[in-house]
């Protein structure tokens, strides 16, 4: 299904929503969009100077006046007029900038609803912009990513995608696929005459070039995911190693309960902190030991599940522990079980160990792991720990500036599917298979690429994407 086949629940019906965060502030914005919104606005808006109507106003103009509910004044506002198709949604739009108190904003929104608008659904303004062809689906998603960006890198990546950098690259890829599809499908029209419009060697070279392009985008996802979601960092270790204290110290706040009682943390706790423009998603896990009860056993199972998904594992151990042999064995097991994750061994409670240097050296030699010594309680060594954590993403900004990044799992999966289809086409050509089969795989690859920008999309995908937006966007 193409984007032109889709339709809104009530096509063009005027919608209204608050476009700024709810709360007390100096100003707020209520926006309306759709067929007849200028007439709606003229029912309630009176210019402070002159008798002109907003319906007669040019686009990109601002008008000072008052909103009235009958004879009662609601607020003094500035009305910004946007004319179709040169608006965010490509429809007629008006944005009312009013005072920012929640009661005032609520009255302004209610005024719009009472005069013919309905409350917008989550993301409906952006959805209309996509359905009306002003932006593609990837750009629509990038708007949401930019709003929720928590680091400079994530913001810059979202801006790049919103500008259309990734869309342009995918568009070029799609055009190449269309050319390849066109030639081979043309052969199907002359099947009985066994005409070959392109040699199989030339077609193979083209598909291999497309495969390399797709592979580059797929490979960028690992970096793009770190930019968008942050570095998944799991704090692991035995009970009472100081994991919750370390989490609180890194966050700079008391987020996790700290107790001398073993097994206090029964489930994982997730929070984020930013160091040197990189966001780390910290997970404080249940202590690794033989569980004595069902709830603790489930907490340990979840801890190991989170470690399996981690980019970085911080294994914390107590320098004052009676048997460091157990820690050496645990470190070996964790490194072997999670070879893809970066690993840092952290020797905690440095302030309580008499022979700390010798113990740290023994751990490092016994495991081959890099060991960082800290006191999570006193904050000693925390800056050095952050520097080591930051080394994981030291080339991230450089790569971001040099290339287009794929940051969405949806895009990544579509590219993987496209890559598989191209590989199938190459294997079919190598085995001199029927032209129909080769054409099918190329068309599949074309459709998978089209899913990313919305050339090929369905209502379920759209609902999943736009449900994540706030109502006023």
Buried (B, 14 or more C-beta within 10 A) or exposed (E): EEBEEBEBEEEBBBBBBBBBEEEEEEEBBBBBBBBBBBBBBBEBBEBEEEEEBBBEBEBEEEBEBBBBBEEEEBBEBBBBBBBBEEBBBBBBBBBBBBBBBEEBBBBBBBBBBEBBBBEBBBBBBBBBBBBBEBBBBBBBBBBBBBEBBEBBBBBBBBBBBBEBBBBEBBBEBBEBBBEBBEBBBEBEEEEEEEEEBBEBEEBBEBBEEBBEBBBBBBEBBEBBBBBBBBBBBBBBBBBBBBBBBBBBBBBEEEBBEBEEEBBBBBEBBBBBBEBEBBBBBBBBBBBBBEBEEEEBBBBBEBBBEBBEEBBBBBBBBBBBBEEBEEBBEBBBEBBEEBEEBBBBBBBBBBBEBEEBEEBBEBBBEBBEBEBBBBBBBEEBBBEEBBEBBBEBBEEBBEBBEEBBBBBBEBBBBBBBBBBBBBBBBBEBBEEEBEBEBBBBBBBBBBBBBBBBBBBBBEEEBBEEBBEEBBBBB
